[in-house]
Amino acid sequence: MRNAFAGVLVSVVVGFACAGWAATYYVDQKRGNDAQTGSEDAPWQTLARGAKDLKPGDTLIVREGIYREQVRPPKGDQGTPVTLKAARGERVVISGADIVSGWRKATAEDVGGPHPHLDKLFVADVNWIPPRYIASGELRLYEKGALLRCARTPDEGWWSITKGLSLTEFTDEVHLTQTEPSAWDGWTVAILEQAGGSVQHIEVKSFDPQTHKIELARPYSAYRQKIDETRDRYYVENHPSTLDGPGQFVFKKLDEKTVRLIVWPSRPGADGKPEIEIPRRTNLIYLPHAAHLVIDGFEVRHSDGHGIGMSTGGSPVNVVITNCYIHDNRDYGIEMRQPVSCAIMRNVIRNNSHGIALSGSRDCLIEENDIGWNYVDGIVGPGGTRNLTIRRNWIHDHFLWGHPDNIQFWSDVEGVTLQDNVMVNAGQTMMSAEMRNTRLIHNIWLGSRAISMICGGDGWEIVGNTVCATGPAPTNLNGKRFVLTHNIFCPLHGIVLYGIPDPDTFSADYNLLWPGDSYRGALVFKGAWKDAATSLDAIRSKFNLEAHGIVADPEFRNAARFFAVTDYRRVVECTQSKLILEKGSASMFSVGDNVEVDFDGKVRKVTEVGPDYICIQPPLSAPPDTIQTVANWKEKTDFKWDLRLTDTSPAKGKGEGGKDIGCGLNIQAYVAGDFDGDGKRDLPEIPSEDR
């Protein structure tokens, strides 16, 4: 592993050292011309021209601007990479979106009759179909960087379904009370398939006023039996009558290539017309067959597919992606297939459908990145991955759609190392299967709706982790040859902490176990609950484990007292001020407690506690779309998590050789983008409008 990464970084260093006899070229959108020489005084204008004739060892420096094009970098050689670099201190954007032109004022005919806000509406036709985001199904239009919203009813939250009749039919006796069969003509239903975690946007085929029934134009699921009234929800959208405020749009497909947009702009241009852009291009930095390449300092956004990636083609070799801000792309922020000795370092990767995918990678590195708020998964490494190191990253907030995980592996994966990462707020922190020889070393695992650490396969070294604030369990271990040592397992509610899948190849010692001071159930179990231990003495006598283990409060510097999640079967019943919790969880809350929802840092008070719910004030900004986490801080109002140990912690100095148990990383430093602890941000700055 060390030699493989050294190869990646040595080629970069040598490449820069060789710049003395290699050429440096320039691209400047404002003053360049592709007929010029590409020198600093006579720069080219486009990325395509700039990349066209680069040779191994050459560097292309790109000046500020928004470059609406796709670039295909040429190959470098070992030790003399090709470098594409944003000019220092300048904002260089590679965008997959094009600007919509041809705006005119809307007429009554455009909106189907009189409209109370007709004077605010504009119309334009575009000759490409705007893309829908994966999982959420949203149509993506941007106004000066801000996401527009397809007009809808209700404005926030969802309507409940009275009865699901089939995959295309449902009734709603509360909201579908109109008397005319044509009442919902031209509307779209956005229906949340809760079990699959995706929103399907389907046109209305017909409406029956007598039975309050809508029939959809197509089935909403490929594998369900019918719409599930107990879990699925919906709203209606994309009808001109719902345009009731700025920042909204509706659309109509005129033919196979043309869409008509009707927009109420929130920030019109100097001429009073909308300034709208829509994704159109994919794979903005296109990497098939890329080799010995450095991509440094770009903002990559609004792709109709991957931001940096490939759809087909050969394996990228020795590609370094660094100091980039990669966001709001329809698919992966970065996607590479069978990459060899590639490195992704010091990037911010946010608000894509997924963060990073390295399928079938060999000897690759993901280091010191901020990977968060992507709609499904953060990092995906399937299909034959070998020797992947994921080190010193902040990986966070993957919980919304699909089957979201901060990290996911499956299918013949070997030699993965996760080390010194802070992983916060996910559906599951790590989901894995078919793994071999995996090392999980000194990581923070904080906040999961389901199980945090899911390990499947053969050969696991799990050392020095802190697993805190989890859903049903902190771990799910399946396979053989597990070594668990120097970890803290602290779910912040009473639950079993780990299972022993294969006693003959399982060892555990120097772990601190803490399900809470009132919990009296099993701490550890064997096999499929063939036996269980409810105390440290029982773990030692029954399973010959935890000779130096501890059962005690770890005494973190700053952490919530209890942790709960809302009931996934009853999300539809949750409101902005009332949260239905998993069975038994409400007993951890009292009126007056201070709680944090979804790690948002906002202080809310518990105003009521029921047998299976709590009420909070101030309320959430909207009813929940999916499962929520609730951290009970009791009387505390400082919600900055710090899972380092206090000086009086029972885990302090109690490890082998007097070392501490658990992970000593500074969560707040990682949140600030400081991975080396020097107090300075190691990542590119995020533009103020995106913060």
GIJO-V453670 format. One record per residue. N is the residue number from 1. SS is DSSP state (H for helix, E for strand, - for the rest). PSI is psi in whole degrees, 0 to 359 (none if undefined). Layout:
BEGIN
n = (N	N)
ss = (SS	SS)
psi = (PSI	PSI)
END
This chain:
BEGIN
n = (1	2	3	4	5	6	7	8	9	10	11	12	13	14	15	16	17	18	19	20	21	22	23	24	25	26	27	28	29	30	31	32	33	34	35	36	37	38	39	40	41	42	43	44	45	46	47	48	49	50	51	52	53	54	55	56	57	58	59	60	61	62	63	64	65	66	67	68	69	70	71	72	73	74	75	76	77	78	79	80	81	82	83	84	85	86	87	88	89	90	91	92	93	94	95	96	97	98	99	100	101	102	103	104	105	106	107	108	109	110	111	112	113	114	115	116	117	118	119	120	121	122	123	124	125	126	127	128	129	130	131	132	133	134	135	136	137	138	139	140	141	142	143	144	145	146	147	148	149	150	151	152	153	154	155	156	157	158	159	160	161	162	163	164	165	166	167	168	169	170	171	172	173	174	175	176	177	178	179	180	181	182	183	184	185	186	187	188	189	190	191	192	193	194	195	196	197	198	199	200	201	202	203	204	205	206	207	208	209	210	211	212	213	214	215	216	217	218	219	220	221	222	223	224	225	226	227	228	229	230	231	232	233	234	235	236	237	238	239	240	241	242	243	244	245	246	247	248	249	250	251	252	253	254	255	256	257	258	259	260	261	262	263	264	265	266	267	268	269	270	271	272	273	274	275	276	277	278	279	280	281	282	283	284	285	286	287	288	289	290	291	292	293	294	295	296	297	298	299	300	301	302	303	304	305	306	307	308	309	310	311	312	313	314	315	316	317	318	319	320	321	322	323	324	325	326	327	328	329	330	331	332	333	334	335	336	337	338	339	340	341	342	343	344	345	346	347	348	349	350	351	352	353	354	355	356	357	358	359	360	361	362	363	364	365	366	367	368	369	370	371	372	373	374	375	376	377	378	379	380	381	382	383	384	385	386	387	388	389	390	391	392	393	394	395	396	397	398	399	400	401	402	403	404	405	406	407	408	409	410	411	412	413	414	415	416	417	418	419	420	421	422	423	424	425	426	427	428	429	430	431	432	433	434	435	436	437	438	439	440	441	442	443	444	445	446	447	448	449	450	451	452	453	454	455	456	457	458	459	460	461	462	463	464	465	466	467	468	469	470	471	472	473	474	475	476	477	478	479	480	481	482	483	484	485	486	487	488	489	490	491	492	493	494	495	496	497	498	499	500	501	502	503	504	505	506	507	508	509	510	511	512	513	514	515	516	517	518	519	520	521	522	523	524	525	526	527	528	529	530	531	532	533	534	535	536	537	538	539	540	541	542	543	544	545	546	547	548	549	550	551	552	553	554	555	556	557	558	559	560	561	562	563	564	565	566	567	568	569	570	571	572	573	574	575	576	577	578	579	580	581	582	583	584	585	586	587	588	589	590	591	592	593	594	595	596	597	598	599	600	601	602	603	604	605	606	607	608	609	610	611	612	613	614	615	616	617	618	619	620	621	622	623	624	625	626	627	628	629	630	631	632	633	634	635	636	637	638	639	640	641	642	643	644	645	646	647	648	649	650	651	652	653	654	655	656	657	658	659	660	661	662	663	664	665	666	667	668	669	670	671	672	673	674	675	676	677	678	679	680	681	682	683	684	685	686	687	688	689	690	691)
ss = (-	H	H	H	H	H	H	H	H	H	H	H	H	H	H	H	H	H	H	H	-	-	-	E	E	E	E	-	-	-	-	-	-	-	-	-	-	-	-	-	-	-	-	E	-	-	H	H	H	H	H	H	-	-	-	-	-	-	E	E	E	E	-	-	E	E	E	-	-	-	E	-	-	-	-	-	E	-	-	E	-	E	E	E	E	E	-	-	-	-	-	E	E	E	E	-	E	E	E	-	-	-	-	E	E	-	-	H	H	H	H	-	-	-	-	-	-	H	H	H	-	E	E	E	E	E	-	-	-	-	-	E	-	-	-	-	-	-	E	-	E	E	E	-	-	E	E	-	E	E	-	E	E	-	-	-	-	-	E	E	-	-	E	E	-	-	-	-	E	E	E	-	-	-	-	-	-	-	-	-	-	-	-	-	-	-	-	E	E	E	E	E	E	-	-	-	-	E	E	E	E	E	E	E	E	E	E	E	-	-	-	-	E	E	E	E	-	-	-	-	-	-	-	-	-	-	-	-	-	-	-	-	E	E	E	E	E	-	-	H	H	H	-	-	-	-	-	E	E	E	E	E	E	-	-	-	-	-	E	E	E	E	E	E	-	-	-	-	-	-	-	-	-	-	-	E	E	E	E	-	-	-	-	-	E	E	-	-	-	-	E	E	E	E	E	E	-	-	E	E	E	-	-	-	-	-	-	E	E	-	-	-	-	-	-	-	E	E	E	E	E	E	-	-	E	E	E	-	-	-	-	E	E	E	E	E	E	-	-	E	-	-	E	E	E	-	-	E	E	E	-	-	-	E	E	E	E	E	E	-	-	E	-	-	E	E	E	-	-	E	E	E	-	-	-	-	-	-	E	E	E	E	-	-	-	E	-	-	E	E	E	-	-	E	E	E	E	E	-	-	-	-	-	-	E	E	E	E	E	E	-	-	E	E	-	-	E	E	E	-	-	E	E	E	E	E	-	E	E	E	E	E	-	-	E	E	E	E	E	E	E	-	-	E	E	E	E	E	-	-	-	-	E	E	E	E	E	E	E	E	E	E	E	-	-	E	E	E	-	-	-	-	-	-	E	E	E	E	E	E	E	E	E	E	E	-	-	E	E	E	-	-	-	-	-	-	-	E	E	E	-	-	H	H	H	E	E	E	E	-	-	E	E	-	-	-	-	-	-	-	-	-	-	E	E	E	-	-	-	-	E	E	E	-	-	H	H	H	H	H	H	H	H	-	-	-	-	-	-	E	E	-	-	-	-	E	E	E	-	-	-	E	E	E	E	E	-	H	H	H	H	H	H	-	-	-	-	E	E	E	E	-	-	-	H	H	H	H	-	-	-	-	-	E	E	E	E	-	-	-	-	-	-	E	E	E	E	E	E	-	-	-	E	E	E	E	E	-	-	-	-	-	-	-	-	-	-	-	E	E	E	E	E	E	-	-	-	-	-	-	-	E	E	E	E	-	-	-	-	-	-	-	-	-	-	H	H	H	-	-	-	-	-	-	-	-	H	H	H	H	H	-	-	-	-	-	-	-	-	-	-	-	-	-	-	-	-	H	H	H	-)
psi = (309	318	323	315	324	323	319	309	326	320	325	311	314	323	315	323	327	356	343	326	358	167	149	128	167	145	132	110	326	320	10	169	129	349	356	186	346	9	172	325	339	66	161	171	332	154	321	316	321	322	346	314	17	140	164	133	347	154	134	116	127	127	168	153	171	113	107	77	169	139	138	96	146	172	146	194	164	123	343	75	158	135	126	120	130	142	138	130	5	148	109	113	129	115	139	2	150	153	136	131	179	29	143	163	140	149	167	327	323	323	8	20	191	145	132	342	30	325	346	352	145	154	140	148	135	146	28	156	117	141	152	141	144	140	304	336	9	145	130	111	139	136	107	44	341	141	127	163	132	125	140	164	128	163	326	152	199	160	146	155	131	313	128	126	328	193	351	354	140	161	153	103	352	316	335	64	12	156	347	135	337	6	327	18	133	359	162	140	126	108	127	113	93	319	324	349	34	157	124	131	110	133	149	129	317	163	133	105	330	322	3	40	134	138	128	157	343	163	146	351	149	349	0	163	322	168	133	106	341	340	326	151	171	163	169	148	176	46	136	331	340	357	98	13	164	156	18	159	161	166	160	129	117	322	192	344	357	135	137	126	138	119	140	99	149	335	70	162	186	333	4	356	160	150	90	140	149	133	142	324	157	168	66	322	109	126	13	134	11	144	138	66	139	127	118	115	15	154	123	117	161	39	150	8	234	150	297	122	204	146	322	180	178	174	131	140	127	51	131	124	118	150	29	153	109	113	157	46	146	329	230	147	311	130	121	140	126	43	149	126	46	155	135	110	133	49	159	122	103	153	29	172	314	164	281	137	122	89	131	32	156	121	50	165	132	111	133	52	155	108	104	163	23	152	333	264	157	300	134	130	74	178	67	18	139	132	54	128	128	110	132	55	153	109	119	154	54	96	4	297	171	224	75	136	147	320	141	134	148	159	89	64	132	142	30	138	124	117	132	38	149	117	118	138	88	169	303	138	312	127	128	152	152	43	153	137	65	140	122	101	117	60	155	128	98	114	105	146	323	211	140	303	101	112	116	126	203	123	88	127	106	103	129	30	155	118	115	147	74	167	235	334	152	329	156	104	124	126	207	163	66	136	115	118	143	30	156	125	109	83	348	23	161	116	157	147	320	159	159	98	323	94	330	337	23	133	146	131	162	28	144	125	127	95	356	155	344	0	134	12	197	136	319	145	163	136	214	62	36	332	157	157	132	4	165	320	320	322	318	316	323	319	355	44	168	47	329	16	165	139	106	160	125	343	65	159	320	110	156	162	319	162	135	164	156	158	117	336	348	27	324	336	347	145	186	336	359	124	124	118	162	152	130	350	333	337	347	0	149	153	133	347	148	127	154	129	126	36	35	355	2	137	124	146	142	122	343	143	124	185	334	20	163	152	143	153	142	159	167	161	337	157	146	141	331	191	138	151	147	115	126	109	3	243	350	148	355	107	23	104	136	102	16	157	144	168	337	7	139	348	354	116	14	6	179	131	16	12	165	154	143	190	130	21	150	104	314	330	318	320	323	358	18	103	341	2	18	4	4	148	131	3	161	145	141	131	146	325	346	357	none)
END
